[in-house]
Amino acid sequence: MTYLLDAMQARVGEFISLRREIHRHPELAFEEHRTAALVAEKLQAWGYELDRGLGTTGVVGTLRRGNSPRKLGLRADMDALPVQEATGAAWASQRPGLMHACGHDGHTAMLLTAARHLAEHGQFDGTLNLIFQPAEEGGGGALRMMDDGLFERHPCDAVFAMHNMPGIAQGHLVFREGPTMASSDYATITLTGQGGHGAMPQHAADPIVAAASLVMALQTVVSRNVDPLQTAVVTVGAMSAGQANNVIPATATLELSVRALDRDVRALLAQRIKALAESQAQSFGVTAHVDWRSGYAVLVNSPHETRLAGEVAVDLLGPDRVDLQGPPLTASEDFAFMLERVPGCYLFIGNGDGPGHCMVHNPGYDFNDDNIAVGSAYWVRLVERFLMPAQQG
């Protein structure tokens, strides 16, 4: 497949410039109007049918060839983060306090590069749906697009998405069958007691002491309730109470992040956290209210589609640059919702390892432009394999 990599490399300069243009103008969730307009302009110029406005700012470009009923979806995310950029790059964000700190500018550029090649040279039989999604960063843009009828208007037999990953050698591809990224839920626990003078605690019901005990008790959920062979995370990321050293406040609040790689474990975590909050509060003479907010689902890659995706990678890059069963991650991704509706695979492309390649969501992060040729070549090959003309089957 060297010829395909060479072909993508030959035209990648245009799309590096496009990626950097998107990087200069980052947009937050559901505000990706400029980026969506750029995507739509390019797709329309290359002959794609457009469907705009799904999930507020989402764009779907559709290209049909031949007579096959097969339908494939490829997804890229477009939103940025509320982070002040510190890269010092010539193409750094021109919007203070906003930056593409997760590489969605690169994901968009890789899919657009593939889109042009497929429009001009693609050998496939069926329907290709390119899904440019808003609001992956906590906004649930995948759900919003689906609520607007994404898969009713653009049916897919399978869907695929790709995310860059620092810490992995540039251009290497990583796959995993089954649970691959964690669910993410959020809880606010409010403990309410009776305020009083710090010198006379016997006349108060102290929610701070209850909160301190609850923080420690919550650690036992993972260590004593979850199967040791399963993965779960319960993090108390914020605790707030009181304003003076001699005043016992009436309330204390804990903010939790809760993650799991199994749907049953996810349910268990919710049940145990609520039960512990109530019982710990009662033991200290205060009350507990748990505001539970369900976030992203567990991302589960379907076996058949993941094996196919891995085979394409090995054919393209060789086995030394492909990991067919990488480790799971406790980060979360709303592509999980699409995979609950349609089988498919979420894969990773290495953004580079060693010094100078910091993790995503960091002010010093930047997408590795060398990945545009590799990532786009992979998308092209996956399309031509999944939508292979009948005479080549």
N, C-alpha and C positions, 0 to 999 in steps of 0.2 A: 504493500500500500504506500510505498515511498512516493509514487507519482502523485497521490492525492495530497499528502503532506506538502510536497513541493508546490503543488498548485495553490494550496491555501496560503503557503508562505509567500508566494509571488504576489498575492493581492492584499496581504495583511496590513500594509502600511496605511491604506485608506481607513481601515477599521480600527487601527491603533489611534489614529487621529480622531475618529468618531468616539471611541471610548474615552479619550481624554476630554473631548468636548462635553460629553455627559458628566464626566467627573467635575468639570469646572462649575457645573450648574446642578448641584444635588437638590433633590426634592423629597420631602417627607411623605409618609403614607397617605394615600388618596389625594396627594397634591402633585402627582407626576405629570402635569399637563404638558410641559415642555418636552419631557422625555417621550411621552406617548405620541405627541405630534411628530417628533423626529422619526420614531419607529414606524408610524403609519405612513409618513411620506416616503420612506425608503421602500417599504413593502409594496405600496401601491405602484411605485415606479418600476418595480420588478415583476409586476403582473399578479400579485396576490389579491384575492378578494378580502376586503376589510370588514371587520365588525368591531366598532369602537364603543367605549363607554361601559363595558361590563365591569361590575365592581367599582364603578365611578370612573376610573381612568385606564382600565385594562384594554388591551388591543389583541385581537386574534386575526392572524393572516392565514388564509386558506389557499392551498394550491392543489389542483387536481390533475392527475395524469392517468390515462388509460381507463379501463372499465372495472377494475377490481373494487369490491365493496370494502376492502380493508381501510382502516382509518387510524392514523397515528397522531399523537399530540406530543409536542416538545415545549417545555415551559422555561421561561427566564423571568427573574424578578427585577424590578426597576427602582425600588425606593432606597433612600439614603437614611442616615442616622443623625440625631441631634448631637454631633461631636464636633469640637473645634479642631480642624486639621492642623497637623504639625509636621507634614512631610517636607515642606520646602520645595516641592516639585513645581516646575514651570506651569503645570496644568492643575495646580492645587485649587481647591474650592474657592470660588469668588463670593460665596454666601457665608458670612460669619456664623459660626455655631452649627453649621451643617457640613457633612461630608459623606462621601461614599466609603465608609469604613468597613464594609463587608464584601465589597467586590461586585455588587449588583450591576455596576456600570460595565464590568468585564463580562458578566453573564449575558447581558443584553447584547454586547458587541459580538461575542462568540456566536450567538444564535442568529444575529443579523448577517454575519459573514457567511454562515452556512446557508441562510435564506437566499442570498444572492447566487451562490454557486448552484444551489438546487434549482433555482428558477432558470438559470442559463444552461446548466449542464446535467441536471439531475436525471438519473435513469431509474425511475420507479413507476409503480402501477398502483394507484389508490389515491387517498386523500391525506394531505399533510396539513395539520393545524398547528401553527406556531402561536403559543400563548405567552403574551407579555403581561405579567401580573403586577398589580400594585400591592403595596402594604404587606410585605412578608414580615417586616420587623415588628411583630406584635399586633399588627392591625387586622390580621386574618383576611387578607385580600383574596386568598384562594376561596374561602367560604363565600365572600361577597360575590365573586365571579360566578360561583356555582349557584348561589341564590338567584342570580340574574339569568340562569339558564345556560351556563357554559356548555355542559355536556348534552343538553337537549338540543341546543343550536349547533353544536359542533361535536357530534358523537366521536368517541375514540375507543379503539380496541385496547390500546395501551397508552400510557403517558410516561414520560421520562423528564428528569431535571438533573442539573449538574451544579455543584457548588465548589468554589475554590477552597483549598485548605492549606494554610501555612503549616510548616513542619513536615510536609511531604515534598519529596523532590519535584521540582518543576516539571509539569507535563505528565507525571505518573498518574494513572487512574486507579481508583480504589472502589470496590464494590462490596456489598454484603447482602446475603439473602436473609429474609426475616426481619425482626425488630432491629432497626438501625439507628434511629434517633428517638429521644425520650419525649414522653408527654410533658407538658409544663402547666401546672396549676398554681394558683395564687390564693393565699388566705390572709385575712386580717383578723386577728384575735383581739377583742377588746375586753379587758378585765375591769370590772366596775366594783369598787368597794365603798368605803366611807372615809373621806378625807379627815385630817386632823392635825394637831400640833406634833411636830417631830419629837418633842420632849415628853409627850404623853401618848405613846402608841397604843396603850390599852384601850383608849377611847376611839380608836379608828379601826378600819379593816383595810389593811395595806395591800393594794394591788401590785406594788412593785415586788414585794417578796413572792407573791403568787406568780408573777411573770418570770422572776428569776428561777423559781422551781420548775415552771413549765418549760422554759428553754432547755433545761437539763433533761427533763422527762421526755421531751420530743426526740431526743437523740436515741432513745430506746426503741422508737418505732422501727428504725432501720436495723438496729442491732439485735432486737428480740422479737419482732413481729414479722419481718420479711424473711423469706427463705434466703439463707446465705448464698445460694447460687443465683439469686436474682439481683437486679440492680435497682437501687432506689436512693434518692437524695431528698433530705429535708433540711433546708437552710433557713435559719432565722436571720434575715438580712437587715432588719431595722427594729429597734425597740425604743419607744418613747414614753416618758412619764415625768410629770413634775417640772417645776421651774426653780425651786428654792430648796436649800439643804435642810431647812427646819420645818418644812411643810410636807405632810403625807398627802399625796394627790388622791383624787377620787377615782382616776382611771389610769390604766397603763395599756399600751398597744404594742402588739408584735406583728411584723410583716413577714410572711413565709413564702418561699419558693419551693415547690414540691414537684419532683420528677420521677418518672419510672419508665422502664422499657417493656412493661407487660401490662395489659389492660386490667387484669385481676389485681395485680400489685397496686396499680393506680387507685382502684376502688378501695383496697385495703388501707392505703395511706390516708385517704379521706375519712374513712370510718374511724381509724385509730386516733387521728389528730383531733377530730371533733370530740371523741370520748375522753381523751386525755385533758383537753382544755376544760371540759365541764367538771371532771372529777378533781383535777388539781385546784380549780377555782373553789369548788365546794369545800375542799379540805382546808382552805385558808379563809373561809367565810366571805368570799366574794363571788360574783357571778361572771360567766363568760359568754360572749356572743361571737360566733365564728361566721365571718362573711367569706364564703368559699366561691372563688371565681374560676371556672374551668377554662383552661387555655387550649393549647394545641394538643392534638392526639398523638399517640405513639405512631411513629413512621415505620411502616412495615413494607419492605420490598417483597414482591411476589416472586416465587422461585423461578418459574419459567422465563419471565421477562428479564430477571436479573442474570440468569445464565446466558441468555441470548446477548444481553448488553455486554457481559464479560467476554464472550466469544468475539464480538466485534472489536473490542479493545485489544485483545491479543492479536487478532489478525492485523490490526492497524499498527500497533506499537511493538509487538513482540512480548513474550511472557515476562521479561525482566523489568518491564515498565508498567506492569499490571498486578494488582493485588485483588484476587477474586473473592476473598473473605476477610475483609479488614475488621477492625474492632468496632463495636458500637460506640455512639457518642451520647452523652447526657445533655447536649444542647438540643434545641427543638426547632421544628420547621413546619410551616403550615402546608407544604406540599403533602403532608400526611393526610389531610382531608381529601385531596384528590385521589390518593391511593386507597382510601376507603371506598371510593366509588368506582375506580377503574384500576385494573392491575398495572403494575409498572415498576420502575426502579429509580431511585435517587442515588447518584454517584458523586464521587469527589475527584477533583483534579488538583494535583499538588501545586501550590503557589510558590514553592521554594523552601528549602530548609537552611539552617545555619544562620549566622549573624546577618542582620539586615532584613529578615523576613519575619516581622512581628505578627502576632495573632490578630485576627479580625476584631473589630470593635475597639481598636487601639488608634489614638490620634496619629501615630506614625505609620499606619498600614497603607499599602497601595496594592492594587491588583497587578499581577505580573503579566505584562503585555505579550510575553513569549507564549502565553497560554492561548492566545486568540487563534493562532494557526492550528494548534493541536486540538483544542476544544471544538472548533468549527469542523475540522476534518473528521473528528469522531461523530459529530451530529450528522454529517453528510453520509458517512458509511452506515450509521445506524438506520437512517431513513431508507437507503438503498437496500439494506438487508431485510428490514422489517416489511417493506413494500416492494419486495423483489418481483419483477415481472414474471408471469407464469411460465414462460418458456425457459427461464433460468432456474426455476424451482427444482 
